[in-house]
Amino acid sequence: MASKEQKNNTETRETMKLFRAKLICLLRYNGGLSIRKISFIVQETFGINCSTAYITNLCKKVNKNSKEKMKLINGCTRKKAKMLIFDETFPKIKKLSATNMAVAIDEFGLIRGLKIIINRKKELTEFLNVLLKKIQPLYFMSDYDKSYPKIAKNILPNIIMCKDFVHAIRTIYRDARTAINQVSVETKGNLTKSRKKEIKNLKKKLIAKRLYQVLYRILRGFKKENAQIGSIYILGGLEELKELAERFPSLQAFYKKTAKFVNKYIDIWTYQMELNFKENLPTTSNSIESKNSLFKTFRNNSKCFETKETTEEFFCAVALMENFSIKTRGKNKGTSAMTRAGVDLEELGGQNFFEVVGLEEIVLGKKSKTSNSKIASKVFSNCINIIEKVA
């Protein structure tokens, strides 16, 4: 009887230890909280001492295992990725100040890989070389950085380059604001400075009103619902911009720059519109921008790391948890990136983040038992939703 009670007490303690470790992981990699805040929350929740040293050591082991698992994702993915979307974000490291972090995802929203970049030319090429040869995508989407297409073409000569529509719109509108701010007015007579400023502001408002009406027509060309005739909207808007620039010489430089930009990429944009209509492939990098926004949440956390290796391991843990995160809204509601991309979870090593990183083995020193995966996934998603609301 005593041994049975002792066994039950041992199981209860182990369950509490594991639950505490899961809470730490959720707060750290999904909530974006610091070690000290996690220590305070865990102590208040469980009423026991949970030192920052314990949390740090636990997270170090999880980080290391996460990086190893991220390397395996591409080999466990059963669905063929047609498009690789690539971008860089800029976390800060304590001793290295600012760095680049390369991030790549596919059309399913699965983070395929990330790497901290110090020597940009060398390390960026190495990262893309491994990724592109492993995935063999048909299309490569990025912003308008000139180095990405060159590297990708050298690795896979037949890959088709795609350009992000959102960055195109941002570029055009940014140049428009610059053009409006550079509007000048020639006045005759002895006018006061305030009167000259008033006339200049009125002219800016007039030009801005007319200009943004034209740009809105160009913007409609990038809309998904206009995919079949998008290029007509864009080129038609460009002709209207030309007429407007003839009436207002202050816009001549803006028109020439915009015309050069549009003429350079209009063929690529038209091809992407057809792809989006026929195969529903993305035309924007919104999915990777959302990942970069997620990583920016952890920017302060990354400052506590002194090397790029430890920073990379930490962000791999964040990325792995994001891949398992079940979306609560949007077109992907009720699914995770792992599910959409067809990742073989058994081959990866578990049904959820905690099993994949071997949390039970880290905390209790033994391998996790094969429990009901549906229940485990439901509990995991519920915990994620709670942490997201709190964060």
Secondary structure by P-SEA (a helix, b strand, c coil): caaaaaaaaaaaaaaaaaaaaaaaaaaaccccccaaaaaaaaaaaccccccaaaaaaaaaaaaaaaaaaaaaccccccccccbbbbbbbbbbcccccbbbbbbbbcccccccbbbbbccaaaaaaaaaaaaaaaacccbbbbcccaaaaaaaaaacccbbbbbbaaaaaaaaaaaaaaaaaabbbbbcccccaaaaaaaaaaaaaaaaaaaaaaaaaaaaaaccccccaaaaaaaaaaaaaaaaaaacccaaaaaaaaaaaaaacaaaaaaaaaaaaaccccccaaaaaaaaaaaaaacccccccccaaaaaaaaaaaaaaaaaccccccccccccccccccccccccccccccccccccccccccccccccaaaaaaaaaaaaaaaaaac
